[in-house]
Every structure is written in structure tokens, then in C-alpha cells.
Amino acid sequence: MLNALSRAQFHASEWLSSPGSSPINATVSEQQLRRAFDCRLPDTGAPADEVIDFIANNARDGLLGSSSGGFFAWVIGGILPSALAADWLVSAWDQNAALYTCSPASAIIEEVAGEWLKQLFDLPREASFAFTTGCQMAHMTALAAARHALLDAKGWNVEEDGLFGAPPIAIFTTDHHHGSVERALRYLGFGRKSIISIETDVSGGMDPAALTRALQAHPGPAIVVLNAADLNAGIFDDFNSLIPIAKSFGAWTHIDGAFGLFARASKSRMHLVDGIDQADSWVTDGHKWLNAPFDCGICFVRNSKAHRAAMTLEASYVTQNQSARDQINWNPEWSRRARGIPVYAALKELGREGVADLVDRCCEYCHAMVIGIGGLPGAEMIVEPGLNQGLVRFVRKGASDADNDVFTDHVIEAINATGKVFFSGTTWRGKTAMRISVVNWQTSDKDVKTAIQTVADILAGMRELSQCR
Ligand SMILES: Cc1ncc(COP(=O)(O)O)c(C=O)c1O
């Protein structure tokens, strides 16, 4: 056992000390990876340390440096030292964090981590919470609570009677909602047709007048899903206008704060999430801006009775605790790892001030990069970040929009192939763009300079090439 662990520690240390010295992109092909791993199921086993060496040596070049400071694709955070080390302990302890009786320490640490998060985000202290596998399952958990509460108010017990024949629930959101909301709704028995798209206003957020009209047109149980913030441009809905409207129609307001809820922790960004505490449920990720390891989402539900009713489970062999928090009452899974422990570690390592500083730093770096890259010849800024997400696009004089779409993809590919930095693309208002997303505690001035210089070099090289033709 110990040999395997020390080999894992060796490979992990090597991996973690590699940023800057090894490429951020994967350098092996799908075929090479398959050749390395897809061998016949062995008839006989092998020593554990050799298995670890085999996996580490063959996987290495097929890994992305997503935990390094030069990685700006999607919204993928890094990993804080204490959170990573705590995660190792979680695996070594191998606790089933479903019940207090199964793992008293896990139950208490997760209970405290949930309370700390409510304080950090200044959410209602009476709210219940759950540590889920990610934001999508946090959506599912919170929306199951919404489904319970809204149908219960209509005299319908969804846990007993299911959804067949139940009063329909309409879901209102903008086109900027994340795909995980739709999947969570699907798991809960709501088809895509239950989702009604509300127009946006000039800010890009949900138009309050359009929401009022939609709620008037659809009397009956309703859920309003708002963004804090959207994944492309970091757009926040106007909570102070929209939540009171939803409330006046008896609708449940649910907030997708996968990363944007962290604006609550920073004095300089707090205004973006003003009024968010009036909602009924909120979700965020631990594995994004908190830089906890995958997998870790979190949901908070104001109506804890509805949350518990939607998730709880009784079985003859399950001993529920009367005073401590049994996770099984709040989570969708039965057996589960204590993913709240790395969250506890991250919050203890950073403290309130450390989280605020992390948020501010990422926002400033994102801004500097969007301005720096957007100002290069051959580039333009599409969205100036108000938080930690911005968009740029690459353009050639006289080229059509369609040609510039192809060119933008081409530039992103060339940037990533350098192995120095890594970005991802998206489509924004019908045009291809490069996302600049900063959520990593390790991102530094040097990473930002490298990113701008790398893009400048790629664009200059492409200009030279087109002049030679
Ligand atoms: C705004 C938003 N919501 C939800 C999600 C889904 O989160 P997860 O991948 O943790 O399920 C993401 C992930 O990128 C996101 O950016």
C-alpha cells in the first residue's frame, strides 16, 4: 500500500511542479493514448506501485495543464494545496459520508463547511445545503426542492404521486442559461418544452418587463432561473428587479452562481450580486473559483423543509441521527465521498480575505488580458469583463464574418499548440470568439504577460505568412 502511495506522491509532485516547464496542451494523440492503455484485461494482477507508475507515465502527455496559471479555457479552476491534500485524506480515509453514524468527523466537517459558505456568500442562515458532484447536480437538488414546494402548495405530493397528472410547472430563464440547468430539469421530469425563454434587455440580462408579461401569461406554479453570471460574458441578471417580480407571482427563484456567486465574497464586485439573497435557492461550484478539486458543487435552499422532503430517505438499516446532520437527507446520492472536506480546507487556507483577494486578482488579470489581447493588431475585444470572463475575436481586414469565424478558431488552435497558454472558443451573438476565463489561484502577472505575448506572436506570424503568399 505505502509503496503505491509514495509513487503517487512522486508523480503528483512532479506534475504539480511542472507548470512552465512542460506544455499546457496534450501532446499525444487519441491513437497513442489508446495504444498505451487499451490492452487486454489482465488475467493476473500486478504490484500496486507498478500500476501507479504505468498509469502516471502513460497518462502524463495526455493531460491538460488545467491546474496551472496559464490555463484560461472554459471555467476550470486550479487546486489549492490544502484542498488537494485534504482530498487525498478523504480518499485514504475511505469514509462513506452519507450518515453521521458512518463517519462522524466527515458529517461535522461538512456541516461546518456549509455554514462557512453561507457566511462567505451572506446567504440566509436558515438555508440548508448539500455538497454535490458539481453544479449540475446542485441544480437538480435545489430544483427538486422547488418542485416539491410548488406542487405541495397545490396539494400535490410529488414524492408519493410522481409527476404524471401533476399541475404543470413553467420554468422561465434567458437564452444565456447554462446547459446544465436543462439537464437537471430533464432528470426531474421536466421536458425542454417546460422552459420558456425570456428576452434580455440592453444589459444582456433578463428583461423585467418581459418576465412580468410571461408570468402573467402563465398563471400557475413557476420557477425563474437567473444567472450570476453567464459563462461567456459574465452577465448578471438584475436580482433587485427580477426577484421581487417572481415573488409577487409566487414563483420560486433559483440562481445559477457556478462561479459568479463568488462575487459576493469581494467588496469590489459585490454590487454585481446585490439582492441575490432574496432568492429561494442558489448553486455554485467548489471546483471552480474556490479551487477545490473535482468533483464539488454546492446548493443552498432557503426552504430547508422542502429540500429535505425532496431528498430524504428512510430504510430499515439506516440510523438517522437526531442532532447531527446526516448528508443523505440533503444529497441526491446514497454512498458518497466527503467532498465538503476539501472545501473546509480551502476556506481555512484562504480565509474570507484570501477568497476576496483571489476573486479580485482573477478579475483584474482577466481584464488586463482582454484589453491586452483585444488591442493587438488582428484582434478585437468583444466583451469587456465586469468579472472574470471576457471575449475577444480575431479578424482580418476585408474578411467576411464567416471567414473571421474560421480565422478565430484557427488562431485559438495555434495559440494552444504552443503549449504556453490555453484558451477555448465559443459563439457569442452569432460570431466565433475566444473566451478569456480566469479562476486559478496560481495565475500571475507573468502568466498574463506570456498570454498576451503568445497571442501577439501567433498573429504576427500569421500576418507574415499571408504576406508571403
Ligand atoms: C454558469 C455555469 N453553470 C453551471 C455549470 C455546470 O457546472 P458543473 O460542470 O460543475 O456541473 C457551469 C460549468 O461550467 C457554468 O459555467
The ligand as a Tripos MOL2 file, in Angstrom:
@<TRIPOS>MOLECULE
LIG
   16    16     1     0     0
SMALL
NO_CHARGES

@<TRIPOS>ATOM
      1 C1        -22.6660   29.1010  -15.2880 C.3       1 LIG1
      2 C2        -22.4770   27.6100  -15.1280 C.ar      1 LIG1
      3 N1        -23.4650   26.8850  -14.5920 N.ar      1 LIG1
      4 C3        -23.3420   25.5560  -14.4090 C.ar      1 LIG1
      5 C4        -22.2150   24.8880  -14.7800 C.ar      1 LIG1
      6 C5        -22.1380   23.3920  -14.6020 C.3       1 LIG1
      7 O1        -21.2440   23.0910  -13.5830 O.3       1 LIG1
      8 P1        -20.6880   21.6060  -13.3560 P.3       1 LIG1
      9 O2        -19.8240   21.3260  -14.5280 O.co2     1 LIG1
     10 O3        -19.9600   21.7140  -12.0730 O.co2     1 LIG1
     11 O4        -21.8560   20.6820  -13.2860 O.co2     1 LIG1
     12 C6        -21.1460   25.6090  -15.3460 C.ar      1 LIG1
     13 C7        -19.9140   24.8900  -15.7760 C.2       1 LIG1
     14 O5        -19.0860   25.3650  -16.4950 O.2       1 LIG1
     15 C8        -21.2830   27.0120  -15.5190 C.ar      1 LIG1
     16 O6        -20.2880   27.7460  -16.0570 O.3       1 LIG1
@<TRIPOS>BOND
     1     1     2 1
     2     2     3 ar
     3     2    15 ar
     4     3     4 ar
     5     4     5 ar
     6     5     6 1
     7     5    12 ar
     8     6     7 1
     9     7     8 1
    10     8     9 2
    11     8    10 1
    12     8    11 1
    13    12    13 1
    14    12    15 ar
    15    13    14 2
    16    15    16 1
@<TRIPOS>SUBSTRUCTURE
     1 LIG1         1 GROUP 0 **** ****
